Amino acid sequence: MFFKFGLAAGTFFKNQKKTKQIAIIAKDTRLSGYTLEPALVSGLTSAGIHVFTLGPLPTNGLAMLTKSMKANMGVMITASHNQYYDNGLKLFGPDGLKLSDKIENKIEALIDQKTIVNLSKPKVLGRVKRLENGTEEYIKILRKNFPKNFNLKGVKIAIDCANGAGYKSGPSLLKSLGAKVITIGAKPNGFNINYRCGSTYPKKIQITVKKHKADIGISLDGDADRVIMCDEKG
């Protein structure tokens, strides 16, 4: 199914006649993402789309990089706040916003076509490249939203990354702004995403804030597109 989706989505955007045919892919940390991603990449490249893979990255990061890299589309492999055994897709257009229902319906219609109809000829197959600096580029974009001299020096922040997509970028952003950071839920193993941690289990961040006498607690979900926060009292 992921191959067929990639082929259909790639075919749709290729038919838009844009000179730059690019898709970028990110994922959260669940194990199945590492098996589903190759199928998705194969489908997109078979349609003639060039693909950049980013590895684990928050959904918001994928959306922002889709726009900044002027890609045709961005695909996030995630099941958000669900447990590790679920997985799915979130789709973004060149503007960094989720695809409209109209476009999604057109892609669905292409999925039902015979595969051979949309396969590209060997000479025009897409290429694949892994980008290792996705997290750094995402943080650069985020920091542009703060005033030039803004900093968090003297502020102690506890963050629960849910063993998910924000396990690198969340703490890194806060540290880059000068905060003292206590990090939990940042040791993903493919199975522990959202398990008794993160925004679906706020008790964890409450305990951590009180234990370390933090000023504020931040709790993310598996793909880091939602947050629950608490004050110094938990």
N, C-alpha and C positions, 0 to 999 in steps of 0.2 A: 504493500500500500504506500509506503514512503517513497519507493521508487516511482510509482505511478503518479503520486502527487508532484514529486519533483519534475517529472517529465511534463506534466500538464501545466504547472506553474511556469516552468521555463518556456514552454511553447507560447503561453499567453503573452509573457513579457517580450519574448523575441519578436512576436508579431506586431509589437508597438512601434517597430522600425527605429528604435533608438540606436545610436552608434555604439554606445557602451552597454554591453550585456553582462551585468554583474549581479550576483546574489551573495549575501553574506549570511553565515550561519553561526549561531551561538547556542549554548545549551546550559542546563543546570547540571548538577553533579550526580544524578541517578545513573546507575550502571547501564540501563537500557539505552540511554542516549548515545553511548559509544558504539552500540550496534546498529541503531537506527540512522545515525548520521551518515555512514557510508552509503546506505541505500538512497537517502535523500540527495546526497552529492552526485551519485551515479545518475539519478533521474535528471537533475538539473544540467549536468554536463552533456548528457545524451541529447538534450534539447539545444545544445550550443551555448549554454550560459557558463561564464567563467565564475568560479566560486572561491570565496575567501572564508576559511573557517577560523573562528576566534576562540574556541574552547569555552570553558565555563565563564559566563558573564551575565550580569543582571539583564532582565528583559529591557529595562529602560536604556541600558548601555547599548544593546543591539539596535534599538530604535534610533538613538542619537547617532550612532555610527553609520547606520543605513543612510541617513540624511547627509552626514558630513562627508561620507565616501562617495556620495552621488550614485549609490547602487540602485538597481531596478527594484530590488526587493530584499527584505530581511526576514529570516526564518528563525524563530526561537523554539528549540526542542525542550519542552517542559510540561509538567503537569502541576505547576504552580505550588499550592499549599498541600497537595495530596501526598500520599505516601509513595515510597520508592517504586512500587510495582505498577503504578500508573505512568502514562506518558502521553504527550500530544504535541500540538503545534500552535504557535501564535505567529501571525503573518503581518508584515509591515510593508508599506509602499515607499516610494522614493522620498516622500515628505516626512518619513519617520512616524507616520500615523498608521493605525491598524487598517487593513484593507477593507473597503466597503463591502457590504453584502452583495452588491451587484457584481463586483469583480470576483468575489469568492464563488458566486454561482457560475460564472463563466469558466473558472478553473475547474469546478466540479464537473461541468459538462464535458470538458476535455479529458477528464479522468476516464470517462466512460468510452472514449474512442479506442480503437485498436492501437496497441502500443506502436506498431511499426509505422503508423501514419505520421507520428511526430518525431521519429528518430532522425537526428542529424547525420549527414554524411561524415565519414571518418575525418576528412580534412578540416571540418568546421566544428568538431567536438570541443566542448569547453575545457578549460584547464582548472586545476585546483591548487590553491596555495594556503598554507597555514600562516596566520598573522600572530606573532607572539606578543605584540604590544597592545592588544585590545584593551586590557585593563588600564594601562597608562594613558591611552588616548581618551578613554571614557572619563577618567579622573580629570584630565585637562579640561574637558568640556564642562564638567561639573564645577570646577573651580572658577570658571569664567562667570558663573552666576553670583559669586560673592564679591563684595566691594574689595578693591585692591588691597587695602590694609587690614582686612578682616582676619582674625585669628582666634583660636580657642585655647590659647595658653592659660594654664591655671585651671582648666576645666577637666574634670575626670568623667569619662564617659564609658559606660559598659555597653557592649553590643553583642547580641546573639545573632549569628549569621545563619542559623538553622541548618548548618552543614550543607548549605546550598550555594547558589550562583554568586552570592555576594561575599563569599568568605575571604576573598582577597581585596576587592575594591572597597568594601565598607570600612574595615579597619584602616586601610591605606589612606583613604580620603581624610578620615578624622585625624590621623597622625600627621598628615601633610599640612593640616591646619593648626597643628601645635597642641592638640589635645593629648591628655594622658589616657590611653585606651586599655580597657580590660576586655579581652575578646573571648567569647565562648562560642560553641557551635561552629568551629572553623576547622574541623578535621573530617572532611567528607570521606566516606569509604564506598560510596555507591549505593548503600542501603540505609544510611542513617539520616537522610534528608528529611526534615520536618518531624523526626522521631523524638518525641518528648523534648522538643526545643523549638525555637522560633516563635513567630507571631501566633501560631495555633496553640502554643503552650506557654503563655506569658508568665506562669509561675516561675519559670527558670530565670528570666531576667529580673524579676522582683527579688528573688533570693540573692542574685549576684550583686545587684545594686546595694542592697543592705549590707552584704558581707564585705564589700570593698569600699563602702561609704562613697559611692559614686554620686555625682551631681545629677545625672540623668541616665536612663536606660533606653536602649533602642533594640527592638526585636524585629527581624526581617522574616519573610517567608521564603520558600524554596527558590523562587526565581527573583527575589528581592524587588518586587514591584508593589509591595504593600508593607506597612510598618505599624507596630504598636509601640507606644512609648510610655515610660513611667517617670515620676519625679524621684527625688532623693529618698522619699519615704517608701518607694516601691508601689 
